Amino acid sequence: MSEKRLVKLRSDQMVCGVASGIANYLNIDPAIVRLLFVLMALTGGHGVLIYIVLAILMPEESAPVGKAHVFDEEEIIIKEA
């Protein structure tokens, strides 16, 4: 079972990936979260402050770890100079 974490997403980021990370965590459209940040920014400026704090504190998603490909002797080609 995979554990759901609140992380910044690189795949769907517009500025820092905060809104897309929150949207992914809550299973909602990122446009809704971005709109909420804009509305909070326009009504008192708290949206900007919250976004900056989250951009600093939220961890980035880790890159998927791939497996190394083992080469056979037949796959290695050495060019002659």
N, CA, C and O atoms as a Maestro MAE file, in Angstrom:
{
 s_m_m2io_version
 :::
 2.0.0
}

f_m_ct {
 s_m_title
 :::
 protein
 m_atom[324] {
  # First column is atom index #
  i_m_mmod_type
  r_m_x_coord
  r_m_y_coord
  r_m_z_coord
  i_m_residue_number
  s_m_chain_name
  s_m_pdb_residue_name
  s_m_pdb_atom_name
  i_m_atomic_number
  :::
  1 25 0.837 -1.168 0.000 1 A "MET " " N  " 7
  2 3 0.000 0.000 0.000 1 A "MET " " CA " 6
  3 2 0.892 1.246 0.000 1 A "MET " " C  " 6
  4 15 1.806 1.360 0.817 1 A "MET " " O  " 8
  5 25 0.624 2.166 -0.912 2 A "SER " " N  " 7
  6 3 1.455 3.368 -1.001 2 A "SER " " CA " 6
  7 2 0.940 4.441 -0.048 2 A "SER " " C  " 6
  8 15 -0.263 4.676 0.068 2 A "SER " " O  " 8
  9 25 1.871 5.073 0.616 3 A "GLU " " N  " 7
  10 3 1.536 6.123 1.563 3 A "GLU " " CA " 6
  11 2 1.469 7.444 0.808 3 A "GLU " " C  " 6
  12 15 2.397 7.790 0.077 3 A "GLU " " O  " 8
  13 25 0.376 8.185 0.979 4 A "LYS " " N  " 7
  14 3 0.205 9.454 0.303 4 A "LYS " " CA " 6
  15 2 0.934 10.542 1.074 4 A "LYS " " C  " 6
  16 15 0.760 10.670 2.286 4 A "LYS " " O  " 8
  17 25 1.756 11.333 0.371 5 A "ARG " " N  " 7
  18 3 2.532 12.390 1.014 5 A "ARG " " CA " 6
  19 2 2.250 13.720 0.345 5 A "ARG " " C  " 6
  20 15 1.941 13.775 -0.846 5 A "ARG " " O  " 8
  21 25 2.356 14.784 1.112 6 A "LEU " " N  " 7
  22 3 2.198 16.136 0.584 6 A "LEU " " CA " 6
  23 2 3.558 16.620 0.104 6 A "LEU " " C  " 6
  24 15 4.415 16.979 0.912 6 A "LEU " " O  " 8
  25 25 3.755 16.630 -1.206 7 A "VAL " " N  " 7
  26 3 5.027 17.025 -1.796 7 A "VAL " " CA " 6
  27 2 4.780 17.958 -2.982 7 A "VAL " " C  " 6
  28 15 3.704 17.940 -3.580 7 A "VAL " " O  " 8
  29 25 5.776 18.767 -3.315 8 A "LYS " " N  " 7
  30 3 5.695 19.614 -4.503 8 A "LYS " " CA " 6
  31 2 5.893 18.728 -5.727 8 A "LYS " " C  " 6
  32 15 6.792 17.887 -5.756 8 A "LYS " " O  " 8
  33 25 5.053 18.920 -6.730 9 A "LEU " " N  " 7
  34 3 5.156 18.120 -7.947 9 A "LEU " " CA " 6
  35 2 5.892 18.888 -9.033 9 A "LEU " " C  " 6
  36 15 5.554 20.032 -9.337 9 A "LEU " " O  " 8
  37 25 6.888 18.259 -9.607 10 A "ARG " " N  " 7
  38 3 7.630 18.861 -10.719 10 A "ARG " " CA " 6
  39 2 6.886 18.692 -12.035 10 A "ARG " " C  " 6
  40 15 7.043 19.496 -12.953 10 A "ARG " " O  " 8
  41 25 6.079 17.647 -12.121 11 A "SER " " N  " 7
  42 3 5.436 17.311 -13.387 11 A "SER " " CA " 6
  43 2 4.338 18.288 -13.781 11 A "SER " " C  " 6
  44 15 4.056 18.437 -14.970 11 A "SER " " O  " 8
  45 25 3.706 18.960 -12.814 12 A "ASP " " N  " 7
  46 3 2.579 19.843 -13.116 12 A "ASP " " CA " 6
  47 2 2.760 21.194 -12.427 12 A "ASP " " C  " 6
  48 15 1.802 21.754 -11.895 12 A "ASP " " O  " 8
  49 25 3.963 21.709 -12.435 13 A "GLN " " N  " 7
  50 3 4.205 22.950 -11.718 13 A "GLN " " CA " 6
  51 2 4.072 24.157 -12.634 13 A "GLN " " C  " 6
  52 15 4.381 24.091 -13.823 13 A "GLN " " O  " 8
  53 25 3.604 25.266 -12.056 14 A "MET " " N  " 7
  54 3 3.592 26.533 -12.773 14 A "MET " " CA " 6
  55 2 4.638 27.467 -12.174 14 A "MET " " C  " 6
  56 15 5.348 28.156 -12.906 14 A "MET " " O  " 8
  57 25 4.735 27.494 -10.846 15 A "VAL " " N  " 7
  58 3 5.754 28.310 -10.194 15 A "VAL " " CA " 6
  59 2 6.709 27.393 -9.433 15 A "VAL " " C  " 6
  60 15 7.858 27.214 -9.838 15 A "VAL " " O  " 8
  61 25 6.234 26.818 -8.338 16 A "CYS " " N  " 7
  62 3 7.090 25.932 -7.533 16 A "CYS " " CA " 6
  63 2 6.520 24.527 -7.381 16 A "CYS " " C  " 6
  64 15 7.201 23.643 -6.862 16 A "CYS " " O  " 8
  65 25 5.298 24.304 -7.818 17 A "GLY " " N  " 7
  66 3 4.679 22.990 -7.689 17 A "GLY " " CA " 6
  67 2 3.868 22.803 -6.423 17 A "GLY " " C  " 6
  68 15 3.405 21.698 -6.138 17 A "GLY " " O  " 8
  69 25 3.689 23.884 -5.652 18 A "VAL " " N  " 7
  70 3 2.959 23.789 -4.386 18 A "VAL " " CA " 6
  71 2 1.478 23.487 -4.630 18 A "VAL " " C  " 6
  72 15 0.924 22.565 -4.031 18 A "VAL " " O  " 8
  73 25 0.851 24.250 -5.494 19 A "ALA " " N  " 7
  74 3 -0.586 24.073 -5.750 19 A "ALA " " CA " 6
  75 2 -0.882 22.702 -6.351 19 A "ALA " " C  " 6
  76 15 -1.868 22.063 -5.983 19 A "ALA " " O  " 8
  77 25 -0.039 22.251 -7.269 20 A "SER " " N  " 7
  78 3 -0.271 20.932 -7.864 20 A "SER " " CA " 6
  79 2 -0.045 19.822 -6.848 20 A "SER " " C  " 6
  80 15 -0.716 18.792 -6.904 20 A "SER " " O  " 8
  81 25 0.887 20.013 -5.922 21 A "GLY " " N  " 7
  82 3 1.101 19.026 -4.863 21 A "GLY " " CA " 6
  83 2 -0.082 18.936 -3.919 21 A "GLY " " C  " 6
  84 15 -0.504 17.843 -3.541 21 A "GLY " " O  " 8
  85 25 -0.622 20.100 -3.536 22 A "ILE " " N  " 7
  86 3 -1.800 20.118 -2.663 22 A "ILE " " CA " 6
  87 2 -2.992 19.494 -3.377 22 A "ILE " " C  " 6
  88 15 -3.732 18.707 -2.788 22 A "ILE " " O  " 8
  89 25 -3.177 19.847 -4.650 23 A "ALA " " N  " 7
  90 3 -4.291 19.291 -5.423 23 A "ALA " " CA " 6
  91 2 -4.178 17.784 -5.568 23 A "ALA " " C  " 6
  92 15 -5.181 17.077 -5.473 23 A "ALA " " O  " 8
  93 25 -2.987 17.290 -5.794 24 A "ASN " " N  " 7
  94 3 -2.777 15.849 -5.898 24 A "ASN " " CA " 6
  95 2 -3.091 15.158 -4.572 24 A "ASN " " C  " 6
  96 15 -3.702 14.089 -4.550 24 A "ASN " " O  " 8
  97 25 -2.674 15.769 -3.480 25 A "TYR " " N  " 7
  98 3 -2.913 15.208 -2.152 25 A "TYR " " CA " 6
  99 2 -4.413 15.155 -1.831 25 A "TYR " " C  " 6
  100 15 -4.889 14.199 -1.220 25 A "TYR " " O  " 8
  101 25 -5.154 16.194 -2.250 26 A "LEU " " N  " 7
  102 3 -6.587 16.271 -1.967 26 A "LEU " " CA " 6
  103 2 -7.457 15.673 -3.072 26 A "LEU " " C  " 6
  104 15 -8.682 15.646 -2.947 26 A "LEU " " O  " 8
  105 25 -6.840 15.197 -4.145 27 A "ASN " " N  " 7
  106 3 -7.551 14.631 -5.302 27 A "ASN " " CA " 6
  107 2 -8.537 15.618 -5.916 27 A "ASN " " C  " 6
  108 15 -9.691 15.280 -6.177 27 A "ASN " " O  " 8
  109 25 -8.062 16.854 -6.145 28 A "ILE " " N  " 7
  110 3 -8.867 17.863 -6.820 28 A "ILE " " CA " 6
  111 2 -8.047 18.469 -7.946 28 A "ILE " " C  " 6
  112 15 -6.852 18.202 -8.070 28 A "ILE " " O  " 8
  113 25 -8.694 19.286 -8.763 29 A "ASP " " N  " 7
  114 3 -8.029 19.925 -9.890 29 A "ASP " " CA " 6
  115 2 -7.061 21.003 -9.393 29 A "ASP " " C  " 6
  116 15 -7.430 21.799 -8.529 29 A "ASP " " O  " 8
  117 25 -5.838 21.045 -9.916 30 A "PRO " " N  " 7
  118 3 -4.877 22.059 -9.484 30 A "PRO " " CA " 6
  119 2 -5.347 23.496 -9.738 30 A "PRO " " C  " 6
  120 15 -4.945 24.413 -9.022 30 A "PRO " " O  " 8
  121 25 -6.192 23.693 -10.747 31 A "ALA " " N  " 7
  122 3 -6.699 25.034 -11.039 31 A "ALA " " CA " 6
  123 2 -7.510 25.589 -9.865 31 A "ALA " " C  " 6
  124 15 -7.496 26.795 -9.618 31 A "ALA " " O  " 8
  125 25 -8.202 24.733 -9.156 32 A "ILE " " N  " 7
  126 3 -8.987 25.164 -7.996 32 A "ILE " " CA " 6
  127 2 -8.063 25.673 -6.898 32 A "ILE " " C  " 6
  128 15 -8.329 26.714 -6.297 32 A "ILE " " O  " 8
  129 25 -6.990 24.954 -6.635 33 A "VAL " " N  " 7
  130 3 -6.047 25.360 -5.592 33 A "VAL " " CA " 6
  131 2 -5.353 26.653 -5.997 33 A "VAL " " C  " 6
  132 15 -5.174 27.546 -5.170 33 A "VAL " " O  " 8
  133 25 -4.963 26.760 -7.261 34 A "ARG " " N  " 7
  134 3 -4.318 27.985 -7.738 34 A "ARG " " CA " 6
  135 2 -5.265 29.181 -7.623 34 A "ARG " " C  " 6
  136 15 -4.849 30.273 -7.238 34 A "ARG " " O  " 8
  137 25 -6.537 28.969 -7.958 35 A "LEU " " N  " 7
  138 3 -7.531 30.030 -7.840 35 A "LEU " " CA " 6
  139 2 -7.706 30.462 -6.383 35 A "LEU " " C  " 6
  140 15 -7.840 31.653 -6.103 35 A "LEU " " O  " 8
  141 25 -7.705 29.508 -5.464 36 A "LEU " " N  " 7
  142 3 -7.810 29.841 -4.044 36 A "LEU " " CA " 6
  143 2 -6.612 30.666 -3.569 36 A "LEU " " C  " 6
  144 15 -6.780 31.605 -2.791 36 A "LEU " " O  " 8
  145 25 -5.416 30.326 -4.024 37 A "PHE " " N  " 7
  146 3 -4.232 31.112 -3.671 37 A "PHE " " CA " 6
  147 2 -4.344 32.538 -4.208 37 A "PHE " " C  " 6
  148 15 -3.988 33.490 -3.515 37 A "PHE " " O  " 8
  149 25 -4.837 32.690 -5.440 38 A "VAL " " N  " 7
  150 3 -4.994 34.025 -6.025 38 A "VAL " " CA " 6
  151 2 -6.041 34.821 -5.254 38 A "VAL " " C  " 6
  152 15 -5.826 35.997 -4.958 38 A "VAL " " O  " 8
  153 25 -7.161 34.201 -4.929 39 A "LEU " " N  " 7
  154 3 -8.201 34.889 -4.164 39 A "LEU " " CA " 6
  155 2 -7.701 35.313 -2.787 39 A "LEU " " C  " 6
  156 15 -8.009 36.412 -2.327 39 A "LEU " " O  " 8
  157 25 -6.928 34.445 -2.126 40 A "MET " " N  " 7
  158 3 -6.366 34.805 -0.817 40 A "MET " " CA " 6
  159 2 -5.346 35.930 -0.962 40 A "MET " " C  " 6
  160 15 -5.226 36.779 -0.078 40 A "MET " " O  " 8
  161 25 -4.614 35.938 -2.067 41 A "ALA " " N  " 7
  162 3 -3.629 36.993 -2.290 41 A "ALA " " CA " 6
  163 2 -4.311 38.342 -2.518 41 A "ALA " " C  " 6
  164 15 -3.818 39.379 -2.074 41 A "ALA " " O  " 8
  165 25 -5.443 38.318 -3.210 42 A "LEU " " N  " 7
  166 3 -6.159 39.561 -3.498 42 A "LEU " " CA " 6
  167 2 -6.936 40.087 -2.294 42 A "LEU " " C  " 6
  168 15 -7.217 41.283 -2.218 42 A "LEU " " O  " 8
  169 25 -7.282 39.223 -1.369 43 A "THR " " N  " 7
  170 3 -8.054 39.645 -0.196 43 A "THR " " CA " 6
  171 2 -7.199 39.569 1.053 43 A "THR " " C  " 6
  172 15 -7.419 38.729 1.926 43 A "THR " " O  " 8
  173 25 -6.233 40.449 1.126 44 A "GLY " " N  " 7
  174 3 -5.426 40.535 2.327 44 A "GLY " " CA " 6
  175 2 -3.977 40.142 2.145 44 A "GLY " " C  " 6
  176 15 -3.153 40.452 3.005 44 A "GLY " " O  " 8
  177 25 -3.639 39.482 1.073 45 A "GLY " " N  " 7
  178 3 -2.249 39.133 0.811 45 A "GLY " " CA " 6
  179 2 -1.745 37.886 1.504 45 A "GLY " " C  " 6
  180 15 -0.563 37.559 1.398 45 A "GLY " " O  " 8
  181 25 -2.613 37.184 2.208 46 A "HIS " " N  " 7
  182 3 -2.166 35.995 2.923 46 A "HIS " " CA " 6
  183 2 -1.808 34.848 1.982 46 A "HIS " " C  " 6
  184 15 -0.994 33.992 2.331 46 A "HIS " " O  " 8
  185 25 -2.401 34.825 0.807 47 A "GLY " " N  " 7
  186 3 -2.115 33.754 -0.147 47 A "GLY " " CA " 6
  187 2 -0.668 33.734 -0.572 47 A "GLY " " C  " 6
  188 15 -0.085 32.661 -0.728 47 A "GLY " " O  " 8
  189 25 -0.079 34.896 -0.762 48 A "VAL " " N  " 7
  190 3 1.324 34.974 -1.164 48 A "VAL " " CA " 6
  191 2 2.215 34.462 -0.041 48 A "VAL " " C  " 6
  192 15 3.144 33.690 -0.282 48 A "VAL " " O  " 8
  193 25 1.933 34.889 1.177 49 A "LEU " " N  " 7
  194 3 2.725 34.461 2.328 49 A "LEU " " CA " 6
  195 2 2.632 32.949 2.538 49 A "LEU " " C  " 6
  196 15 3.644 32.286 2.763 49 A "LEU " " O  " 8
  197 25 1.424 32.412 2.465 50 A "ILE " " N  " 7
  198 3 1.227 30.969 2.645 50 A "ILE " " CA " 6
  199 2 1.948 30.196 1.546 50 A "ILE " " C  " 6
  200 15 2.582 29.175 1.811 50 A "ILE " " O  " 8
  201 25 1.849 30.690 0.304 51 A "TYR " " N  " 7
  202 3 2.512 30.009 -0.809 51 A "TYR " " CA " 6
  203 2 4.029 29.987 -0.622 51 A "TYR " " C  " 6
  204 15 4.670 28.961 -0.852 51 A "TYR " " O  " 8
  205 25 4.597 31.108 -0.209 52 A "ILE " " N  " 7
  206 3 6.053 31.182 -0.012 52 A "ILE " " CA " 6
  207 2 6.499 30.241 1.098 52 A "ILE " " C  " 6
  208 15 7.508 29.549 0.967 52 A "ILE " " O  " 8
  209 25 5.740 30.220 2.194 53 A "VAL " " N  " 7
  210 3 6.093 29.328 3.307 53 A "VAL " " CA " 6
  211 2 6.015 27.867 2.865 53 A "VAL " " C  " 6
  212 15 6.903 27.075 3.177 53 A "VAL " " O  " 8
  213 25 4.952 27.511 2.139 54 A "LEU " " N  " 7
  214 3 4.828 26.133 1.661 54 A "LEU " " CA " 6
  215 2 5.905 25.785 0.634 54 A "LEU " " C  " 6
  216 15 6.386 24.652 0.605 54 A "LEU " " O  " 8
  217 25 6.285 26.743 -0.203 55 A "ALA " " N  " 7
  218 3 7.338 26.487 -1.190 55 A "ALA " " CA " 6
  219 2 8.665 26.187 -0.509 55 A "ALA " " C  " 6
  220 15 9.477 25.421 -1.029 55 A "ALA " " O  " 8
  221 25 8.884 26.788 0.651 56 A "ILE " " N  " 7
  222 3 10.120 26.539 1.386 56 A "ILE " " CA " 6
  223 2 10.048 25.242 2.178 56 A "ILE " " C  " 6
  224 15 11.019 24.487 2.224 56 A "ILE " " O  " 8
  225 25 8.900 24.978 2.804 57 A "LEU " " N  " 7
  226 3 8.792 23.847 3.724 57 A "LEU " " CA " 6
  227 2 8.426 22.514 3.077 57 A "LEU " " C  " 6
  228 15 8.853 21.462 3.553 57 A "LEU " " O  " 8
  229 25 7.640 22.543 1.999 58 A "MET " " N  " 7
  230 3 7.208 21.286 1.372 58 A "MET " " CA " 6
  231 2 8.376 20.614 0.660 58 A "MET " " C  " 6
  232 15 9.103 21.270 -0.085 58 A "MET " " O  " 8
  233 25 8.563 19.328 0.877 59 A "PRO " " N  " 7
  234 3 9.628 18.624 0.153 59 A "PRO " " CA " 6
  235 2 9.228 18.396 -1.301 59 A "PRO " " C  " 6
  236 15 8.043 18.332 -1.628 59 A "PRO " " O  " 8
  237 25 10.228 18.274 -2.167 60 A "GLU " " N  " 7
  238 3 9.960 17.954 -3.564 60 A "GLU " " CA " 6
  239 2 9.774 16.460 -3.711 60 A "GLU " " C  " 6
  240 15 10.310 15.669 -2.935 60 A "GLU " " O  " 8
  241 25 8.998 16.086 -4.730 61 A "GLU " " N  " 7
  242 3 8.813 14.666 -4.965 61 A "GLU " " CA " 6
  243 2 10.147 14.054 -5.359 61 A "GLU " " C  " 6
  244 15 10.953 14.684 -6.043 61 A "GLU " " O  " 8
  245 25 10.369 12.846 -4.932 62 A "SER " " N  " 7
  246 3 11.628 12.186 -5.274 62 A "SER " " CA " 6
  247 2 11.528 11.627 -6.679 62 A "SER " " C  " 6
  248 15 10.465 11.194 -7.122 62 A "SER " " O  " 8
  249 25 12.640 11.646 -7.358 63 A "ALA " " N  " 7
  250 3 12.688 11.113 -8.711 63 A "ALA " " CA " 6
  251 2 12.507 9.604 -8.657 63 A "ALA " " C  " 6
  252 15 13.029 8.945 -7.758 63 A "ALA " " O  " 8
  253 25 11.768 9.056 -9.618 64 A "PRO " " N  " 7
  254 3 11.602 7.613 -9.615 64 A "PRO " " CA " 6
  255 2 12.943 6.904 -9.782 64 A "PRO " " C  " 6
  256 15 13.771 7.292 -10.606 64 A "PRO " " O  " 8
  257 25 13.132 5.887 -9.005 65 A "VAL " " N  " 7
  258 3 14.387 5.140 -9.044 65 A "VAL " " CA " 6
  259 2 14.246 4.032 -10.071 65 A "VAL " " C  " 6
  260 15 13.375 3.170 -9.960 65 A "VAL " " O  " 8
  261 25 15.110 4.066 -11.068 66 A "GLY " " N  " 7
  262 3 15.071 3.051 -12.110 66 A "GLY " " CA " 6
  263 2 16.112 1.978 -11.858 66 A "GLY " " C  " 6
  264 15 17.027 2.155 -11.054 66 A "GLY " " O  " 8
  265 25 15.963 0.886 -12.543 67 A "LYS " " N  " 7
  266 3 16.935 -0.189 -12.411 67 A "LYS " " CA " 6
  267 2 18.017 -0.015 -13.461 67 A "LYS " " C  " 6
  268 15 17.745 0.419 -14.580 67 A "LYS " " O  " 8
  269 25 19.218 -0.348 -13.102 68 A "ALA " " N  " 7
  270 3 20.329 -0.258 -14.039 68 A "ALA " " CA " 6
  271 2 20.211 -1.381 -15.072 68 A "ALA " " C  " 6
  272 15 19.815 -2.505 -14.763 68 A "ALA " " O  " 8
  273 25 20.563 -1.039 -16.278 69 A "HIS " " N  " 7
  274 3 20.530 -2.025 -17.354 69 A "HIS " " CA " 6
  275 2 21.896 -2.699 -17.437 69 A "HIS " " C  " 6
  276 15 22.924 -2.031 -17.544 69 A "HIS " " O  " 8
  277 25 21.892 -4.002 -17.387 70 A "VAL " " N  " 7
  278 3 23.138 -4.759 -17.473 70 A "VAL " " CA " 6
  279 2 23.423 -5.038 -18.934 70 A "VAL " " C  " 6
  280 15 22.581 -5.579 -19.651 70 A "VAL " " O  " 8
  281 25 24.614 -4.665 -19.369 71 A "PHE " " N  " 7
  282 3 24.994 -4.865 -20.759 71 A "PHE " " CA " 6
  283 2 25.659 -6.218 -20.936 71 A "PHE " " C  " 6
  284 15 26.441 -6.663 -20.096 71 A "PHE " " O  " 8
  285 25 25.335 -6.854 -22.033 72 A "ASP " " N  " 7
  286 3 26.034 -8.066 -22.425 72 A "ASP " " CA " 6
  287 2 27.252 -7.659 -23.252 72 A "ASP " " C  " 6
  288 15 27.349 -6.528 -23.728 72 A "ASP " " O  " 8
  289 25 28.170 -8.599 -23.410 73 A "GLU " " N  " 7
  290 3 29.350 -8.310 -24.216 73 A "GLU " " CA " 6
  291 2 28.980 -8.011 -25.650 73 A "GLU " " C  " 6
  292 15 29.676 -7.252 -26.324 73 A "GLU " " O  " 8
  293 25 27.896 -8.595 -26.129 74 A "GLU " " N  " 7
  294 3 27.467 -8.388 -27.513 74 A "GLU " " CA " 6
  295 2 26.905 -6.988 -27.715 74 A "GLU " " C  " 6
  296 15 26.925 -6.484 -28.838 74 A "GLU " " O  " 8
  297 25 26.412 -6.356 -26.682 75 A "GLU " " N  " 7
  298 3 25.806 -5.025 -26.801 75 A "GLU " " CA " 6
  299 2 26.834 -3.903 -26.758 75 A "GLU " " C  " 6
  300 15 26.532 -2.776 -27.149 75 A "GLU " " O  " 8
  301 25 28.015 -4.189 -26.300 76 A "ILE " " N  " 7
  302 3 29.030 -3.167 -26.203 76 A "ILE " " CA " 6
  303 2 29.770 -3.072 -27.534 76 A "ILE " " C  " 6
  304 15 30.352 -4.046 -28.011 76 A "ILE " " O  " 8
  305 25 29.734 -1.875 -28.121 77 A "ILE " " N  " 7
  306 3 30.400 -1.643 -29.402 77 A "ILE " " CA " 6
  307 2 31.504 -0.621 -29.159 77 A "ILE " " C  " 6
  308 15 31.265 0.457 -28.615 77 A "ILE " " O  " 8
  309 25 32.701 -0.976 -29.566 78 A "ILE " " N  " 7
  310 3 33.836 -0.079 -29.392 78 A "ILE " " CA " 6
  311 2 34.214 0.442 -30.767 78 A "ILE " " C  " 6
  312 15 34.529 -0.325 -31.676 78 A "ILE " " O  " 8
  313 25 34.176 1.779 -30.903 79 A "LYS " " N  " 7
  314 3 34.557 2.389 -32.161 79 A "LYS " " CA " 6
  315 2 36.072 2.449 -32.264 79 A "LYS " " C  " 6
  316 15 36.781 2.731 -31.298 79 A "LYS " " O  " 8
  317 25 36.529 2.178 -33.453 80 A "GLU " " N  " 7
  318 3 37.971 2.303 -33.676 80 A "GLU " " CA " 6
  319 2 38.263 3.729 -34.093 80 A "GLU " " C  " 6
  320 15 37.510 4.326 -34.863 80 A "GLU " " O  " 8
  321 25 39.345 4.269 -33.591 81 A "ALA " " N  " 7
  322 3 39.688 5.673 -33.854 81 A "ALA " " CA " 6
  323 2 40.215 5.869 -35.228 81 A "ALA " " C  " 6
  324 15 40.549 6.992 -35.606 81 A "ALA " " O  " 8
  :::
 }
 m_bond[323] {
  # First column is bond index #
  i_m_from
  i_m_to
  i_m_order
  :::
  1 1 2 1
  2 2 3 1
  3 3 4 2
  4 3 5 1
  5 5 6 1
  6 6 7 1
  7 7 8 2
  8 7 9 1
  9 9 10 1
  10 10 11 1
  11 11 12 2
  12 11 13 1
  13 13 14 1
  14 14 15 1
  15 15 16 2
  16 15 17 1
  17 17 18 1
  18 18 19 1
  19 19 20 2
  20 19 21 1
  21 21 22 1
  22 22 23 1
  23 23 24 2
  24 23 25 1
  25 25 26 1
  26 26 27 1
  27 27 28 2
  28 27 29 1
  29 29 30 1
  30 30 31 1
  31 31 32 2
  32 31 33 1
  33 33 34 1
  34 34 35 1
  35 35 36 2
  36 35 37 1
  37 37 38 1
  38 38 39 1
  39 39 40 2
  40 39 41 1
  41 41 42 1
  42 42 43 1
  43 43 44 2
  44 43 45 1
  45 45 46 1
  46 46 47 1
  47 47 48 2
  48 47 49 1
  49 49 50 1
  50 50 51 1
  51 51 52 2
  52 51 53 1
  53 53 54 1
  54 54 55 1
  55 55 56 2
  56 55 57 1
  57 57 58 1
  58 58 59 1
  59 59 60 2
  60 59 61 1
  61 61 62 1
  62 62 63 1
  63 63 64 2
  64 63 65 1
  65 65 66 1
  66 66 67 1
  67 67 68 2
  68 67 69 1
  69 69 70 1
  70 70 71 1
  71 71 72 2
  72 71 73 1
  73 73 74 1
  74 74 75 1
  75 75 76 2
  76 75 77 1
  77 77 78 1
  78 78 79 1
  79 79 80 2
  80 79 81 1
  81 81 82 1
  82 82 83 1
  83 83 84 2
  84 83 85 1
  85 85 86 1
  86 86 87 1
  87 87 88 2
  88 87 89 1
  89 89 90 1
  90 90 91 1
  91 91 92 2
  92 91 93 1
  93 93 94 1
  94 94 95 1
  95 95 96 2
  96 95 97 1
  97 97 98 1
  98 98 99 1
  99 99 100 2
  100 99 101 1
  101 101 102 1
  102 102 103 1
  103 103 104 2
  104 103 105 1
  105 105 106 1
  106 106 107 1
  107 107 108 2
  108 107 109 1
  109 109 110 1
  110 110 111 1
  111 111 112 2
  112 111 113 1
  113 113 114 1
  114 114 115 1
  115 115 116 2
  116 115 117 1
  117 117 118 1
  118 118 119 1
  119 119 120 2
  120 119 121 1
  121 121 122 1
  122 122 123 1
  123 123 124 2
  124 123 125 1
  125 125 126 1
  126 126 127 1
  127 127 128 2
  128 127 129 1
  129 129 130 1
  130 130 131 1
  131 131 132 2
  132 131 133 1
  133 133 134 1
  134 134 135 1
  135 135 136 2
  136 135 137 1
  137 137 138 1
  138 138 139 1
  139 139 140 2
  140 139 141 1
  141 141 142 1
  142 142 143 1
  143 143 144 2
  144 143 145 1
  145 145 146 1
  146 146 147 1
  147 147 148 2
  148 147 149 1
  149 149 150 1
  150 150 151 1
  151 151 152 2
  152 151 153 1
  153 153 154 1
  154 154 155 1
  155 155 156 2
  156 155 157 1
  157 157 158 1
  158 158 159 1
  159 159 160 2
  160 159 161 1
  161 161 162 1
  162 162 163 1
  163 163 164 2
  164 163 165 1
  165 165 166 1
  166 166 167 1
  167 167 168 2
  168 167 169 1
  169 169 170 1
  170 170 171 1
  171 171 172 2
  172 171 173 1
  173 173 174 1
  174 174 175 1
  175 175 176 2
  176 175 177 1
  177 177 178 1
  178 178 179 1
  179 179 180 2
  180 179 181 1
  181 181 182 1
  182 182 183 1
  183 183 184 2
  184 183 185 1
  185 185 186 1
  186 186 187 1
  187 187 188 2
  188 187 189 1
  189 189 190 1
  190 190 191 1
  191 191 192 2
  192 191 193 1
  193 193 194 1
  194 194 195 1
  195 195 196 2
  196 195 197 1
  197 197 198 1
  198 198 199 1
  199 199 200 2
  200 199 201 1
  201 201 202 1
  202 202 203 1
  203 203 204 2
  204 203 205 1
  205 205 206 1
  206 206 207 1
  207 207 208 2
  208 207 209 1
  209 209 210 1
  210 210 211 1
  211 211 212 2
  212 211 213 1
  213 213 214 1
  214 214 215 1
  215 215 216 2
  216 215 217 1
  217 217 218 1
  218 218 219 1
  219 219 220 2
  220 219 221 1
  221 221 222 1
  222 222 223 1
  223 223 224 2
  224 223 225 1
  225 225 226 1
  226 226 227 1
  227 227 228 2
  228 227 229 1
  229 229 230 1
  230 230 231 1
  231 231 232 2
  232 231 233 1
  233 233 234 1
  234 234 235 1
  235 235 236 2
  236 235 237 1
  237 237 238 1
  238 238 239 1
  239 239 240 2
  240 239 241 1
  241 241 242 1
  242 242 243 1
  243 243 244 2
  244 243 245 1
  245 245 246 1
  246 246 247 1
  247 247 248 2
  248 247 249 1
  249 249 250 1
  250 250 251 1
  251 251 252 2
  252 251 253 1
  253 253 254 1
  254 254 255 1
  255 255 256 2
  256 255 257 1
  257 257 258 1
  258 258 259 1
  259 259 260 2
  260 259 261 1
  261 261 262 1
  262 262 263 1
  263 263 264 2
  264 263 265 1
  265 265 266 1
  266 266 267 1
  267 267 268 2
  268 267 269 1
  269 269 270 1
  270 270 271 1
  271 271 272 2
  272 271 273 1
  273 273 274 1
  274 274 275 1
  275 275 276 2
  276 275 277 1
  277 277 278 1
  278 278 279 1
  279 279 280 2
  280 279 281 1
  281 281 282 1
  282 282 283 1
  283 283 284 2
  284 283 285 1
  285 285 286 1
  286 286 287 1
  287 287 288 2
  288 287 289 1
  289 289 290 1
  290 290 291 1
  291 291 292 2
  292 291 293 1
  293 293 294 1
  294 294 295 1
  295 295 296 2
  296 295 297 1
  297 297 298 1
  298 298 299 1
  299 299 300 2
  300 299 301 1
  301 301 302 1
  302 302 303 1
  303 303 304 2
  304 303 305 1
  305 305 306 1
  306 306 307 1
  307 307 308 2
  308 307 309 1
  309 309 310 1
  310 310 311 1
  311 311 312 2
  312 311 313 1
  313 313 314 1
  314 314 315 1
  315 315 316 2
  316 315 317 1
  317 317 318 1
  318 318 319 1
  319 319 320 2
  320 319 321 1
  321 321 322 1
  322 322 323 1
  323 323 324 2
  :::
 }
}
